[in-house]
């Protein structure tokens, strides 16, 4: 019979606040993300530009700009974690292959 794994302390729950701001100036859409972890504040930016020959569908620009800003935020978080690990004496390791292309 299996039993649940007990812990001496309850699981920690944290809440991080993420605000995403979209601004559209046709044909450009800009996304700005501000992440407040309670200990640090990180910010990322990204843009999307509509081709003048494409139909004007603002939701597409919003999605592209927001997605790119989220990817940029992910990179910032991973970089911050790597810096924290090095500061604690972790050995430098070779970086794995990137999960995305640089221009995504």
N, C-alpha and C positions, 0 to 999 in steps of 0.2 A: 504494500500500500504506500502511495506517495503522500508526503505531507508538505504543506506550504513551507517555503523557506522563511524563517523568522529573522527579523532584524532587530537590533537593539535600539534603533531609532527610526522614527517614521521617515518616509521618503521626503526629500526636500522639494518644494515647489517654488519656482521662481516665475516672475512675470517680467517680460521685456516689452517695452513700448516701441512700436514701429509706426512711424507716420510716413505716408507716401503722398507726395504732392505732385500733381500733374499740371502742366501749363502748356497751352497750345497757342502757337502763333504760326498759322498756316504758311508754309507746309511743314513746320517743325513742331514736334512735341517733345517736351523736356520732362523728365521724372527726377525728383529729388527724394531720397529716403533718409530719414533720421531715425537711428536706432538708439534708444536709451536703455542700457542694461541695469541701470541703478548705480553701477560703478563707473561706467564709461559711456560716452556718446560717440557713435560713429556715423558718418555721413557719406552717401554715395550719390552720384549723378549719372544720367545717361540721356541719350537723345534718339529720336527716330525722325526721319525726314521722308515725307511723301514725294514720290516721283510726280512731277507736274502732269504726266500723262495718265496717272492712275485716278480712279474715282476717289472722291473725298469721303472717306469712312473714318471718322475720328477715333472710333473704338480700336481700330487696328494700330494707329499711332500710339494710343494709350498702352495697349498690350505690349507692343514692342519696346517702348521706352521703359515701362515698368519692369518688364522681364529683364532687360539689360541692366537696369539699376539694381535689381535683386541679385543678379549674377555678380555684379561689382561688389555688392555688400557681402556676399558669400566669400569672395576672394579676400576682402578686408578682414573678415572674421577668422579665416584660416591663417592669414598672415599674422594677425594678433596672437592667435593661439600658438603658432610656431615661435614667435618672439618670447612669449611667456614661458614656453617649454625650455628654450635656450637659456633664458634668465635663471631657470631653476637647475641648470646644469645638464640638460638632456643633450645627448650627442647629436651632432648634425647628421642627417641622413640624406641620401640622394632623393631628390623630389620625384614622385611618381609621374607618369605621363599625365598631361593635363586632361581634364574631363571635357574641356571645350576649347574651341579655337580662340586665339587672342581677339579677333574682331567680333565675336558673338556678343 
